[in-house]
Structure formats: C-alpha cells, structure tokens
Amino acid sequence: MRTAGGKGYASRTSVSRRYREAAFIPVQSPSEGQLRWELARCA
C-alpha cells in the first residue's frame, strides 16, 4: 500500500474515501480464527 501522508485524508473525492475505507476494514475486522474462538467460547 502506498501512503501519501495527510493529503490522502484531506482529499474530497469519493475514490480516495472508498480507498481509505477499504484499507481500514482488514484492520478492524476479526480474523477467522478470532471468530471461531469467540463462537467456541460462547457454546
């Protein structure tokens, strides 16, 4: 992933917004292993 510093966040185009959202989702989403662990813990 290429970063552009603060300019990437200051951009007002929908493409830059979608790119930032797509780059953020893997960071906040749980992995399959984490989901399986949580499900096993609840069962």
C-alpha positions in Angstrom: 0.0 0.0 0.0 1.3 3.4 -0.9 0.8 6.2 1.6 0.5 9.9 0.8 0.5 11.3 4.3 -2.1 13.8 5.3 -3.0 14.5 1.7 -4.7 11.2 1.4 -7.1 12.1 4.2 -7.7 15.6 3.0 -8.9 14.5 -0.4 -12.5 15.1 -1.0 -13.0 12.6 -3.9 -15.2 9.6 -3.5 -12.4 7.4 -4.8 -10.0 8.4 -2.0 -12.7 7.9 0.6 -13.5 4.4 -0.7 -9.8 3.5 -0.8 -9.3 4.6 2.8 -12.4 2.6 3.9 -11.2 -0.5 2.0 -7.7 -0.2 3.6 -9.2 0.2 7.1 -11.7 -2.8 7.0 -9.0 -5.5 7.3 -7.5 -3.7 10.3 -10.7 -3.6 12.3 -12.3 -6.9 11.1 -11.7 -10.0 13.2 -9.9 -12.9 11.6 -11.5 -16.3 11.1 -9.5 -17.7 14.0 -10.8 -15.0 16.3 -14.4 -15.6 15.2 -14.0 -19.3 15.8 -12.5 -18.7 19.2 -15.4 -16.4 20.2 -18.0 -18.9 18.9 -16.4 -21.8 20.8 -16.3 -19.7 23.9 -20.0 -19.0 23.7 -21.0 -22.6 23.1 
